[in-house]
Amino acid sequence: MASTAHNGRLIDRANGYGIIECELCGFIHTDPIPSKEELDKLYRDEYYKEEKPLYIERTIEDLRWWEAVYDDRYDFFEAHLPAGRRAILDVGCGPGYFLKRGLERRWMCLGIEPSRQASSHAISLGVEVLNTFLDGNLAREIGRKFDAIHLSEVLEHVPDPARILDAASGLLNEGGLICCVVPNDYSPVQKTLRGKLDYKPYWLAPPHHINYFSHASLSRLFKKTGFEVIGESSMFPIDFFLLMGDNYIGNDELGRASHLRRKRLDIMLDEPELKGFKRDMYGIMAKHGIGREAVIYGKKESK
């Protein structure tokens, strides 16, 4: 459960948890924080069965779009690393398609994934995966270092994000890069939906989501854990559809339709004539705290 050191203004309640602006951590999180034992049980066996039963199936359906998303991240890494430095660790690799894309781009790849179902699927793709959680002990046991680390949709689930970033830092070569992707919560769009259109805080999902980051709070956490922020981007603000009157909250059919429209737009923006605009557009969104997910790139600071 949460330490008494976690103090801050209570801003919401959801599923029996308080949601606080934590003065110690510098970001919003649940109070109390679920125990390690609770989370082990949740993510080893239950998450892909109960919370995300269609995740792998829909990832396969959306694979062309996901490959475009992944290529943007590999493009960034390759633009900021010397030639020949192409070893990557994907923490929370899920069903393995990010790493499969890396293998296709001739990266040396390793994944870490606590879910038995997801790690088995990743291994079936030919990806090397450790079926466990990242912590300081595992970081020492791996016995090798990487040029880049990818943590997509991970930090919102863990009880101590700073500790995860510290472990990641220890696994990076000097000058190595990190990319973290998190839901962008309590965003200007969400605040507008809540304040003007009377939406409830639909983005709150404890105990699955413990932490609620913004571009600004994740950037602060990077600096606190020894990373220089070298790039910021966003993913499409699907909550724009809510602003336009398409209320997909609790409506899977409408939510899927909204996602397909977003997916189609992103794929078309990936065409050569529009790709530069796409990169700049998502960069501008990040500066304004807009986007359903925040994408932050960091570089390990020299000691």
Number of C-alpha atoms within 10 A of each C-alpha: 11 13 9 8 10 17 15 18 12 15 10 13 15 14 9 11 19 17 24 22 20 18 13 10 19 16 19 23 26 28 24 18 21 19 12 12 8 11 17 15 13 18 20 19 15 17 19 19 13 10 12 10 12 11 15 18 11 11 14 13 11 14 13 13 21 19 17 16 16 17 16 15 17 22 10 15 22 15 10 14 15 10 8 9 16 19 20 26 24 22 26 26 28 27 28 28 21 24 28 20 18 22 16 9 12 11 17 18 21 21 26 22 25 24 26 19 19 24 26 18 18 23 17 12 14 12 24 18 27 20 20 19 18 19 14 15 9 15 18 13 8 10 8 11 20 22 23 29 27 24 21 21 18 19 25 20 19 21 21 14 18 16 15 22 24 18 19 25 25 16 23 22 16 16 16 25 27 28 22 23 23 25 25 28 24 18 19 14 20 24 15 14 18 15 11 10 13 10 15 12 16 11 14 22 15 22 20 16 19 23 27 25 24 24 26 18 15 24 23 17 18 23 15 15 19 17 24 19 20 13 15 20 24 26 22 20 17 16 19 17 16 18 15 8 9 13 15 16 14 9 9 10 10 14 16 13 12 19 16 14 12 17 18 11 13 19 16 14 16 18 11 9 10 11 16 12 13 16 15 12 14 21 20 15 18 24 13 13 22 27 27 21 26 29 27 22 23 23 23 24 16 10 5
